[in-house]
Amino acid sequence: MLGEPADPARASGAVALIHGWAGYRIGPHRMLLRAARRLNEAGFHTLRFDLRGRGDSEGDGPAVGLDEMIADTVAAVEFLKSATGANRLILAGLCSGANVAIGAATLRHDVRELALWSVLPFQPEARAGQRARRARRYLKQYLLKAFQWRSWKRLLCGESSLRGAARAMTGEAAPMRGGRNLKDSGRNLLEAFGAWRGRALFITGALDPEGMAGREIF
C-alpha cells in the first residue's frame, strides 16, 4: 500500500513500515496504518507491505526466516525509491520488524534513518530467562483479555490467532530450520549495526520487558 504525502510537490522523503514476525501490513491495533496516515499528513510517502508468507504475500510463512524478511525489505526500499523518486529513505519497524529494519539498513547505504518500535534483542543476545518472562507476561495479558468481549470479537473476525496466543503463553521456542533459529541471521547483525552510520530513534514502552531488554543491549 503506497501512501502519498498531502502535498507531493513538497515531499519530505519516503518511509517503509515493517510489521512484526506474526503480523501483516496493518499492524496491531491498526498501528502501521495510522502511522502511515500521519506520515502522509506530515509530508512523507509511505509503503506498507506484507513480508513473505505473511498477510496477502505468497510464501510458506512458517519457513520464512529473518534473512528472507530482510531481503524482502531491501527489495521494498528499492521499489519505494523507484516509485517516489525520494532521496531520503527511512525504515520504521515494529518488534521483529525493527530487527528487519536494522538488517536491511546495513545492506542499503541510502537508508540513513531508522525508527525502531519495541526492537527485540537479536537471537545471540537473547536469553532463556527473557523467554520465560515473556511467557508469564503474555499469560497474564491473555487471561485479562479472556473476559473482554472485544477479544472474542477479534477472534471471531479472524483478527487474532489462538495458535499465536498459545505459543506466547507457553513460551514456545522460535521456529527452526536446518538446525538454526529462523529468527536468527546468517550475519552478525549487531556487529553490522555497530558499523552503520545513520540516526536511529528507539521507541519503547517502559512496561515492555522485551523492548527494554533490547534498549539496554542496543
Buried (B, 14 or more C-beta within 10 A) or exposed (E): EBBEBEEEEEBBBBBBBBBBBBBBBBBBEEBBBEBBEEBBEEBBBBBBBBBBBBBEBEBEBEEBBBBBBBBBBBEBBEEBBEEBEBEBBBBBBBBBBBBBBBBBBBBBEEBBBBBBBBBBBBBEBBEEEBBEBBBEBBBEEBEEBEEEEEBEEBBEEEEBEEEBBEBBBEBEEBBEEEEEBBBBBEBEBBEBBEEBEBEBEBBBEEEBBBBBBBBEEB
